[in-house]
Amino acid sequence: MHKRVHPWLRRIRVAVVPGPDTPLVRTVLGGLERCFRQRGDEVQASPDDTTDVLLTTARFGEPLPWRQALLFTGRRRFGLQRLPTLYTLVHITRDALHRLLDHFRAALAKDPPDPADFSFPGLASHAYRVLIEQGRRGGPILSLERLVQAQAKCIRILLVVGEERPLWAYHFDLVGAHPRSEGDPPDAFYEDIVLRIVTAVSTYEVTQHQEVGEPIPRALWKQLETPPAMRMAGQQLGERGFFTEMVRIADLVEVPAVSDAIASQYSEGCFATWDPLLGALIATATGSARPVDKGNITDDDLAVIAGVRPDGLGALIRQVEGKRPAPPSSESVEMFGMDSTLPEVALGAEWAGARAPVARSKLHGHRGIAAYDPRRVEYVPLDEPYFHYPVSCATAAQAEGIKAAFARSQALRNPADPRQVVFTVLPGHGAVIVEKWLAGARPFQVIWEYMDAGYLRVHNLIPQGPMAYVPGAQGLMELRAEDEAWAGVDARLLRD
């Protein structure tokens, strides 16, 4: 099948620094090097400050000491100003993979679970909590993913499955993605892996936020209805299990100076709503800087987004007098940026006739959407390349993809359209949901009430690649996805 690629891919520089390996891993490394060169990328003998990708290897089930892990030592070892994007190839046989997935499946089915079932070499003593929570969220494959990442001391893993030749490879990342590259035919296998890697490093992060304007007076902040509404929304969404638990690196492995190499934890999503009085978005703070419980936020967990930098590298934020500074979630650029292609609306009397973006509230979470009612909800797909070659969170490519998807929304482009909620799906990542303005409703109330009524069915499983919604029971549009997590289980899940 022909897969469309993103138009903004560039040539990259790759350095290979082998670690512990197997004959199959060496074969795959050789195939990847050939494919990079054929594409016009540069394969370097040793990494330097121009290197985009550092490829290394590790053995499955053998914990890599942190002093040997390039994630923690690569900069010093090679005298680099920054660490390139690190990928680790790990080999597992098909039988071993199935045994471990069966083990996790049985262990996760126990009530209560037995911590001993989740005890593995190289993990912290309380790592079982992460493996259990992640497995319950995304199935046995997600427990396996966190185990391999912890033992290999790397976030981006290429888990190659096979004996003498590769049968397929999983692509693991920070948020728990696990799409597959199929091993047959071999040329397509290597090309798919290479294009996924190139896609990941051809974009850039948009987290260089800047402060603008004078601080918002504390007295004005206390008058706003939006901050308490945000707190209520967090509680309501938390009660419905929308937010996944934050993953803390220290809960998985015991390593020093985690923050020097990567964030100590990653956020479980974010949400924002428009404040008509401020003329700005009020959004949740980033969870990568400090732990933030999105189901129980405080004013210190809120940030004010006044715009997007002209160069697109981050958001423009305003501080609040006397309030702890709160850098916004990395998704703030996508949340503000999508309004630029959509109309404004004149609000009713309860908002004093102010003008505001047609999209009132925006919710980004690491959850899937199993089904929706097309009479009340609109689905807007991303452009095709995003389904074959997903991008990372906090990147310009993700922000632009989301903006383009919502720009095509008929419900948003026509404020009179009766559909009040619009969403898109980020394969391997989650979903972005927005609601329109509705008189008498609090921020996010339409979204959580649609969840309760079954008009928007949120589910733990997230499509990992191509997907579509097709007519199903009770007038709903039901998800059909090509990846293995959804194979043969759609109808049962959707009707539970």
C-alpha positions in Angstrom: 0.0 0.0 0.0 1.3 3.4 -0.9 1.7 5.7 2.1 1.7 9.4 1.7 4.5 11.2 3.5 4.6 14.6 5.0 5.8 17.3 2.6 8.2 18.9 5.2 10.5 15.9 5.7 14.2 16.8 5.4 17.5 15.0 5.1 19.0 14.0 8.4 22.3 12.8 10.0 22.4 9.5 11.8 25.1 8.0 14.0 25.1 4.4 15.0 26.7 3.5 18.4 26.1 -0.2 18.9 25.6 -1.6 22.4 24.7 -5.1 23.5 22.9 -6.8 20.5 22.0 -10.0 18.7 22.6 -11.2 15.1 19.1 -10.1 14.1 19.7 -6.6 15.5 22.9 -6.3 13.6 21.0 -7.3 10.4 18.3 -4.7 11.1 20.9 -2.0 11.8 22.6 -2.8 8.5 19.3 -2.6 6.6 18.5 0.7 8.2 21.9 2.2 7.4 21.4 1.2 3.7 18.0 2.7 3.6 19.1 6.0 5.2 21.8 6.3 2.6 19.5 5.5 -0.3 17.2 8.2 0.9 20.0 10.7 0.9 20.6 10.9 4.6 24.1 10.9 6.1 25.2 8.0 8.2 28.1 9.3 10.4 30.9 7.3 11.9 30.5 9.1 15.2 28.0 11.6 16.6 28.7 15.3 16.7 26.6 18.4 17.2 25.1 18.1 13.8 23.7 14.6 14.5 19.9 14.3 14.4 19.5 10.7 15.5 21.6 8.4 17.6 20.9 4.7 17.0 22.0 2.2 19.7 21.1 -1.3 20.8 20.2 -3.3 23.9 19.3 -6.9 24.8 15.8 -7.7 25.8 15.4 -8.6 29.5 18.9 -7.5 30.4 18.7 -4.2 32.3 21.2 -1.7 31.0 23.2 0.1 33.8 22.6 3.8 33.7 26.3 4.5 33.5 26.2 2.7 30.1 23.0 4.2 28.9 23.5 6.9 26.2 20.4 8.7 27.5 22.4 9.7 30.6 26.0 9.6 29.3 25.9 10.3 25.6 26.5 14.0 25.8 29.6 13.6 28.1 30.9 10.6 26.2 30.9 12.3 22.8 31.4 15.9 24.0 28.1 17.1 22.6 26.2 20.3 23.3 22.9 18.4 23.2 21.9 14.8 22.9 20.5 13.8 19.5 17.1 12.0 19.4 18.0 8.6 20.8 16.6 5.3 19.4 17.4 1.9 20.9 16.9 -1.4 18.9 15.9 -4.3 21.0 15.2 -7.9 19.8 12.6 -10.3 21.1 11.5 -13.6 19.6 7.9 -14.1 18.7 7.4 -16.8 21.3 9.0 -14.7 24.0 6.7 -11.8 23.0 3.6 -13.9 23.2 4.5 -15.5 26.5 5.1 -12.1 28.0 1.9 -10.6 26.6 0.0 -13.6 27.9 1.6 -13.1 31.3 0.6 -9.5 31.5 -2.9 -10.3 30.2 -3.4 -12.8 33.0 -1.8 -10.6 35.7 -3.9 -7.6 34.7 -7.1 -9.7 35.0 -6.5 -10.4 38.7 -8.5 -8.4 41.2 -6.6 -7.1 43.0 -3.4 -7.5 41.0 -0.4 -9.2 42.5 2.7 -6.9 42.5 4.9 -10.0 42.2 3.5 -10.5 38.7 5.1 -7.2 37.7 8.5 -7.7 39.3 11.3 -7.7 36.7 15.1 -7.1 36.9 16.2 -3.5 36.7 12.9 -1.9 37.8 12.3 0.2 40.9 10.6 -1.6 43.8 7.3 0.2 43.2 7.4 0.0 39.4 4.6 -2.5 39.5 2.2 0.4 40.0 3.1 1.9 36.7 3.0 -1.4 34.8 -0.5 -2.1 36.2 -1.9 1.4 35.5 -0.4 1.5 32.0 -1.7 -2.1 31.3 -5.2 -1.2 32.4 -5.1 1.9 30.2 -3.7 0.4 27.0 -3.6 -3.4 27.4 -0.7 -5.8 27.9 1.3 -4.2 25.1 1.6 -1.0 27.2 2.9 -2.9 30.2 5.5 -4.5 27.9 6.4 -1.1 26.5 7.1 0.5 29.8 9.1 -2.6 30.9 11.3 -2.4 27.8 11.9 1.3 28.1 12.8 1.0 31.7 15.3 -1.8 31.1 16.9 -0.3 28.0 17.0 3.2 29.7 15.5 4.8 26.6 12.2 6.3 25.6 12.2 5.6 21.8 12.4 1.9 21.3 12.4 -0.2 18.1 11.3 -3.6 19.4 12.2 -6.0 16.6 10.2 -9.3 16.7 11.6 -12.4 14.9 14.1 -15.2 15.0 16.4 -15.2 12.0 14.6 -12.4 10.2 12.5 -9.5 11.3 8.7 -10.3 11.3 7.7 -6.9 12.5 8.9 -4.0 14.7 7.0 -2.0 17.3 7.7 1.8 17.6 7.5 2.8 21.3 7.6 6.4 22.5 6.9 8.6 25.6 3.1 8.6 25.4 2.7 4.9 24.9 2.4 4.6 21.1 3.1 1.1 19.6 2.5 1.1 15.9 4.0 -1.7 13.8 6.3 -1.9 10.8 5.7 -5.2 9.0 8.8 -7.2 8.1 7.6 -8.3 4.6 8.7 -7.2 2.1 12.1 -6.3 3.6 12.6 -3.1 1.6 9.3 -1.7 2.7 10.1 -2.7 6.3 13.3 -0.7 6.4 11.7 2.2 4.5 8.8 2.4 6.9 11.1 2.5 10.0 13.3 5.1 8.4 10.4 7.3 7.4 9.0 7.1 10.9 12.3 8.2 12.4 12.8 11.0 9.8 9.3 12.2 10.5 10.0 12.4 14.2 13.1 14.6 13.8 12.0 16.7 10.9 9.7 18.8 13.1 10.6 20.9 16.1 9.2 21.7 19.5 7.0 24.7 20.1 7.6 25.2 23.9 9.6 28.4 23.9 6.9 30.4 25.5 7.3 34.1 26.1 5.7 36.5 28.7 3.9 39.5 27.3 2.1 42.5 28.8 1.7 43.5 32.4 0.6 40.9 35.0 -3.1 40.5 35.3 -4.2 42.3 38.5 -5.1 39.8 41.3 -8.4 41.6 41.9 -9.4 41.0 38.3 -8.3 37.4 38.4 -10.6 36.8 41.4 -13.5 38.2 39.6 -13.2 35.8 36.6 -15.6 32.9 36.3 -13.3 30.9 34.2 -10.7 29.7 36.8 -13.3 28.1 39.1 -15.0 26.7 36.0 -11.7 25.1 35.0 -11.3 23.5 38.5 -14.8 22.1 38.2 -14.1 20.8 34.7 -11.0 19.0 35.9 -13.0 17.3 38.7 -15.9 16.4 36.3 -13.5 14.9 33.7 -11.5 13.2 36.4 -14.5 11.5 37.8 -15.3 10.1 34.4 -11.7 8.7 34.2 -10.7 10.8 31.3 -7.2 11.6 32.5 -4.6 8.9 32.7 -2.2 8.8 35.5 1.1 10.7 35.2 4.1 8.5 34.4 7.0 9.4 36.7 10.4 8.1 35.6 11.5 7.6 39.2 8.6 5.2 39.7 10.0 2.9 37.0 13.8 3.0 37.5 16.2 4.3 40.0 18.6 6.6 38.2 20.3 9.9 39.3 19.7 13.3 37.7 16.7 12.3 35.7 15.9 15.9 34.9 19.3 16.5 33.2 18.4 14.0 30.5 14.6 14.0 30.3 11.7 15.4 32.2 11.0 13.6 35.5 7.4 12.9 34.3 5.1 13.5 31.4 1.7 15.1 31.5 -1.5 13.2 31.0 -3.2 15.8 28.8 -4.5 19.3 29.1 -7.5 21.5 28.7 -8.3 25.1 28.1 -11.2 27.5 27.7 -11.7 31.0 26.5 -12.2 33.8 29.0 -14.3 36.6 27.3 -13.2 39.2 29.8 -9.5 38.6 29.4 -9.8 37.8 25.7 -7.4 34.9 26.3 -7.3 31.2 26.8 -7.0 29.9 30.4 -5.2 26.5 30.2 -3.7 23.9 32.4 0.0 24.1 33.2 2.5 21.7 31.9 3.0 18.5 33.8 6.6 18.0 32.6 7.9 20.8 34.8 6.1 19.7 38.0 3.5 17.1 38.8 -0.1 18.3 38.0 -3.2 16.3 38.8 -5.5 17.4 36.0 -8.5 16.0 38.0 -7.7 18.3 41.0 -6.2 21.5 39.8 -5.7 24.7 41.6 -5.2 28.3 40.4 -1.4 27.7 40.5 -2.0 25.0 37.8 -3.5 27.5 35.4 -1.8 29.6 32.7 -3.1 32.5 30.6 -2.4 32.2 26.8 -2.7 35.5 25.0 -1.4 34.3 21.6 1.2 32.5 19.6 4.7 33.8 19.0 5.1 35.3 15.4 7.8 32.7 14.7 5.5 29.9 16.0 8.1 28.6 18.5 5.8 28.9 21.5 2.9 30.7 23.1 2.6 34.2 24.4 1.6 34.1 28.1 0.5 36.5 30.7 1.3 36.1 34.4 -1.1 36.8 37.2 -0.2 39.1 40.0 0.7 37.2 43.2 0.2 33.8 41.5 2.8 31.1 41.1 4.1 31.2 37.5 2.7 28.3 35.5 4.2 27.4 32.1 1.3 26.2 29.9 1.0 22.7 28.6 3.0 22.1 25.4 -0.3 21.8 23.5 -1.0 25.5 24.1 0.2 26.5 20.7 -2.2 24.0 19.0 -5.1 25.1 21.2 -4.7 28.8 20.5 -3.5 28.4 16.9 -6.6 26.6 15.7 -8.7 29.7 16.2 -6.8 31.6 13.5 -8.6 29.7 10.8 -12.0 29.7 12.3 -14.7 32.4 12.7 -15.5 34.4 15.8 -19.0 34.6 17.2 -20.9 37.2 19.1 -21.8 35.9 22.5 -25.2 36.3 24.3 -26.2 38.6 27.1 -24.7 36.4 29.8 -21.3 37.2 28.3 -22.2 40.9 27.7 -22.2 40.4 23.9 -18.4 39.9 23.8 -16.9 38.4 20.7 -14.9 35.1 21.0 -13.6 32.2 19.0 -16.3 29.8 17.9 -14.5 27.0 19.8 -15.1 27.7 23.5 -13.3 24.8 25.3 -10.6 22.4 24.1 -9.6 19.1 25.6 -6.5 17.1 24.7 -6.2 13.7 26.2 -4.4 10.4 25.8 -7.6 8.5 25.1 -9.4 7.1 22.1 -12.9 7.8 20.8 -14.7 4.5 20.1 -17.9 6.0 18.7 -19.9 9.2 18.3 -23.4 10.4 17.4 -23.1 12.2 14.1 -26.2 14.2 14.8 -24.5 15.9 17.7 -20.8 15.4 17.2 -18.5 15.9 14.2 -15.3 14.0 13.5 -12.6 15.9 11.5 -9.6 13.6 10.4 -6.0 14.7 10.2 -4.4 14.8 6.8 -3.5 11.3 5.5 0.3 11.3 6.3 -0.4 11.6 10.1 -2.1 8.2 10.1 1.0 6.5 8.6 3.7 8.7 10.1 2.6 10.2 13.4 4.4 13.1 15.0 5.3 13.8 18.6 3.5 15.9 21.1 4.7 19.5 21.6 5.8 19.8 18.0 5.0 22.3 15.3 3.9 19.4 13.0 1.3 18.3 15.5 0.0 21.9 16.0 -0.3 22.4 12.3 -2.0 19.1 11.7 -4.6 19.8 14.4 -5.2 23.3 13.1 -5.7 22.0 9.5 -8.2 19.4 10.7 -10.4 21.7 12.7 -10.2 24.3 9.9 -12.2 21.8 7.8 -15.0 21.4 10.5 -18.4 22.3 9.1 -19.8 22.6 12.6 -17.2 25.2 13.6 -17.1 27.1 10.3 -20.9 27.4 10.5 -21.8 28.4 14.1 -25.5 27.7 13.4 -24.7 24.0 12.8 -26.5 22.1 15.6 -23.5 19.9 16.3 -21.9 21.2 19.5 -18.8 19.0 19.8 -16.0 18.4 17.3 -13.0 16.0 17.7 -10.0 14.7 15.9 -7.9 11.6 16.6 -4.1 11.6 16.8 -3.0 8.0 16.0 -0.8 6.5 18.7 -1.4 9.6 20.9 -5.0 10.4 21.8 -7.8 12.8 20.8 -8.5 16.6 20.8 -12.1 17.6 21.5 -13.6 21.0 21.3 -17.1 22.4 22.2 -19.0 25.4 21.0 -20.6 28.1 23.1 -24.0 27.1 24.6 -26.0 29.5 26.8 -26.4 28.3 30.3 -23.6 25.7 30.1 -20.3 25.8 32.0 -17.0 25.3 30.2 -16.7 21.6 29.2 -20.2 20.8 30.4 -21.4 19.9 26.9 -18.4 17.5 26.5 -18.9 15.7 29.8 -22.7 15.5 29.3 -22.2 14.1 25.8 -19.9 11.5 27.4 -22.6 10.6 29.9 -25.3 10.4 27.2 -23.2 8.1 25.0 -23.0 10.7 22.2 -19.2 10.6 22.6 -17.8 7.3 23.7 -14.3 7.6 25.2 -12.2 4.5 25.4 -8.8 3.4 26.6 -7.6 2.0 23.3 -6.1 4.5 20.8 -5.7 3.6 17.1 -2.1 3.3 16.1 -2.5 3.9 12.4 -5.2 4.1 9.6 -8.7 4.2 10.9 -12.2 5.2 10.0 -15.7 5.6 11.5 -18.5 3.5 10.0 -22.2 3.3 10.6 -23.0 1.1 13.6 -25.7 0.4 16.2 -28.1 3.0 17.5 -27.2 5.5 14.8 -23.6 5.8 16.0 -20.5 6.0 13.9 -18.2 3.3 15.3 -14.4 3.1 15.0 -12.7 0.6 12.7 -8.9 0.6 13.0 -6.3 -1.5 11.2 -4.0 -2.1 14.1 -3.9 -5.3 16.2 -5.2 -3.7 19.4 -8.7 -3.2 17.8 -8.7 -6.4 15.7 -11.9 -8.4 16.3 -13.0 -6.5 19.4 -14.6 -3.3 18.1 -18.2 -4.4 18.3 -18.0 -5.8 21.8 -16.2 -2.8 23.1 -18.5 -0.3 21.5 -21.6 -1.9 22.9 -20.4 -2.5 26.5 
